[in-house]
């Protein structure tokens, strides 16, 4: 009875068409095969052991020899079909084979839009997807984790230290920024509510999607991704992200895999100091950090993107 009433209220107040994956899948993306004739682009579905359909894309060079595999792990409320694909296309032009899986509830994958019921399930889905890739087995695999995807990458290595040969961590979500959190008293109430109303998008949010980008980027470019979730965070999702960031922070010294971490000092969503702590406290013997004074959360967009990309590209080329 309680659940039925909650569902009725949700549908009346909060429902949007993109909550249903059928609506999200109607959206057509531009075909990279037309725009980039030297690349091959494929899009398919990975069906996991729970019979959930997860949308993924693949970019690789048509004429160059493939030198490594790169698995993109996107951020919260985002997907891999707009901003991330710019990096994927650049990497594919340089000889990398790039795989981009949209997590459950994101992009064209099954699930309620931007709802994460259990972060460990999201990690397991990515793990099974990576293990399902049987091509180019002689080549090294690297993870590319953006924001929440950085936390996913860390948890994947925790699950299996041999899942990849290293990771690119882009403004990783190691700890939720205090600027993005509600007051302490309200936080306790919301945590309690999350157990009863996990899908309700009512978490007070101090930021908006454009706050993650450099001011020089026009807003119509930022919001041209129709599947970028721009509602308030769902309570259950927020609790999962909070719990996983606390877990990573607590176990940061056990991180041993090779990585490069990049962050902007003007990031309003995840704090650059947390990346510095990751670099300082982790046990990895192969690690590198770049902190950019003028960059925001989305480092690979904006006036400094070529410099940032070059630093990451050089790190990958030395290890591929």
N, C-alpha and C positions, 0 to 999 in steps of 0.2 A: 504493500500500500504506500509506504513512504517513498519507495523507489519510483513508483508510478507517478506520484504527485511531483516529485523532483524532476522527472522527465518531462511532464507537462509544462512545468514552469520554465525549464530549460528551453524547450521548443518554442515557447511563446516569447521569451525575452532574448535569448542568446543565439538561437539557431541561425546559421548562414548556409547558403547553398553549398559552399566549399567544405562543409562538414562531411558531406558525402563524397566518397572517392569517385563515384560515377560522374559527378559534376567536374571534379578536378581533371579527370581523364579526357574530357571533351576538348580541353585547351590544346591547341596545336602550337608546337614549337617550330621555329625556323629550322630548315634542314641544313645542317653544316656541310653535308656532301655537296651541296650546290655552291655555298660560299667559299668552301675550302677544298678545292679539287685534289690537293695533294694528300688529303687525309681520308680515312675511312671512318664513318660514324655508324654505330649500331645502337639500337634501343630494344630492350627485351624485358622480360619479367623473371625474377628469381622467386620460386615458390618454396617457402621454408617448411620445416617439419610440422608447423601448425596450420599449414595450408593457407598461409597469408601470402598474397602476391605483392612483391616488392619490385618497384620499377628501377631499372638501371640503364646506364648509358656506357658506351665504350668508344674511345677515340684512339686511333693509332695511325702511324704513317703508311701511306700507300707504297712509297718507293724506298724509304730508308730502312736500314736494319733496326729492329727493336732492341733496345739496350736494357730496359728494365720494365717492371710493372709497378704502377702507382695506384693505390686505392684511396679515393677521396672520401672523407668523412665530414659531412656538412654540419653546420651549426643548428642550434635550436630555432624552430619556426621558419627555417629556410629549406632549400633543396639544391640540387646540383645543376639546374637547367638555365641559369641566367649568369650571375656574376662569376660563379666558380668555373663555368665552362671556358671563360677567357684564359684562365691558367691552364686548364686541361688542354686546350687547343695549342697553346704555346709549347707545353711539354710534349705533346704528340708530334709537333713539328720538329722537335729536337730528338725524336727517336724513342720516346717512352710510350708504353701502352697504358692508357688511363681508364680505370673503372670507377664508375660513380653510382653508388647505390643510394636511393632515397629511403630513409628509415621509415618504419611504420608510422602512419599519420602525417607524413611529410610528402610534398610533391604529389606524384601519381601513384604512390604506394597505398595499399589498403590501410584502413584505420581512420578514427576520428581525427580531424584536422588538428595538428600540433598537440596531440595528447600523447603523453608518455606514461603509461601505467606502471611500468617497471623498467628501469634503466638497464638492469642486467639482461633483460630480454632483447633490448636494442643491441647491446654488445654481442649477445649470442647470435643474433641474426647476421650481424656483420662478420662474425667469426665463421659461421657456416658458409656465408657467401664467399669469403676469401678462400676457404678450404675447397669450395666447389670449382674454383678456377684451375683447370688442368693444363692449360696451354702455357707455353714458354716456361716450363718447369725448371729449366736450367738457369733462368734469369733471376736476379734478386727482386724482391718485393719491398716497396716502401709505403708507409702510411702517410697520408696528408690530412691532418686533423685541424679543422677550422673551428675555433671557439668551443662549443659543445663537442665537436668532432675531436678536439684535442683530448678531452676527457675520455672519449670513446677509445682513442688510440692508446692512452695510458692503460685503460682497463683491458684492452685486447692483449697487450704485452703482459699484463698481470696474469691473464688467463693462459697465455702460451708465449714464453720468451722467444720462441722461434717463429712467431707468426709473420715477422718481417725482419729486414736487415736494418731498419731504422725508421725514424719518423720526422716529418716536418710538422711542427706545432705552431699554428698561426693564432696568436692571441688566445691561447688555450684557457678553457674554463677550469681553473684549478680551485678557485674560490669565488663565490658570488660577491661582486662588488657591493660595498656598503651603500654606494650611491643608487644602486638598483633595487635595494631592499626597503620594505616598509619599516616603521618604527618597531622597537622591540615588543611593546605591548600588543600592537596589532599583529605582529608576526606570530605570537603565541596563539592568538585567536584563529588566524588563518591556517596554521598547522593543524589545529583541532578540526576545523571545518573541512580540511582536505580529505579526511577519512570518510566524511559523509557526502560531500559534494565535489568529488575529485575532478569532474569534467567542467565545472563551472568556471568561466573565464572572468574572475572577479578580483584577481590579485592586483592591488594598486601598483601601477607601473610608473617609475620615475623617468623612463626613457621611451623613445619612439624609434622606428627603424632608421630614420635619417640621422639620428644621433650617432650612429656607428660609422658615418661617412665623413670624409673631408668636406668642409663648407663649399669648396669649389665645385663639387658634384651637384648638378641640378637635380631637384627633387623628382622630376618626371622620369629621370633615369633610374633613380633609386626604387621608385614604385612601379616600374614597368614589369616587375615580376608578379604576375597575378596570383601565384601560389606562395608568396611570402606572407606568412600569417602576421597581421598587424593589429590583432585584438589584444585585450589584456591576457596575460598568461593564465592558463587553467591551473587550478589549485593543486591537483594531483601532479601535474607536470612540474610545477615550481618546487614541490616538495621532493620529487625525485632528483631534480637538478641540485637542490640544496644538499641532500643526503650524499650524493655521489661526490660533490665537491669537498664536503667534509671528510669523506673517506680518503680521497686522493691527498688532501692536505696532511692527514694523519699518517699516511704511509709514503710520504714523498721521498724519504731516504732510501726506500727499497727500489726505486726506479733505476734500472741498470742499462736499458737499451740505448743505442746511439740516437741522438736527436739534435736538431737545430730548432731553437725556439725564437720566434720573432714577435715583437710587440710594439705598439705605439704609445708614447707617453701621454697622448691626449685621448686615449681610449676611455669611454664612459661606461662601458659594459663589463669588461673584465680589466683588472688593474695590472699594469705592467710590473709592479713590484712583486706580484705573485709569480710571474715568469722568472724574475730574478731569483726568488727563493727556490724555485724549481731547479734552476741552473746551479745555485750555490749548494743546495742540500742533497741533490740526487747523487746516487753512487755511480752513475755512468762515467766511463773513462773516455768516451768519445761524445763530447757535447759542445755546442756552440750557441751563442746568444747574440742577437742584434736588437737593440732598443732604439727606435727612431723618434727623435724629438717632435717632429711635426706630423706624425701619423696618428690616425684614429683606429677604431676597432677593425674596420675593413681595410687592411693595409695594402691589399693588392688592387685597390681602386683609388683614384685620385692622382695628384701631381707627382707623387713619389713612387708610384707603383713599379716603374722600370728598375729603379735602384733596388727596391725590395726583392723583386723577382730575380734579379741578377744574383743577389746574395744567396737566395734559396737554390737557384739553378746551379751555381758553382758547388754548393754543398752536395747536391745530388750527383753531379757529374763526377766528382771525386770518389764516390762510393758505389756508383752503378756498375 
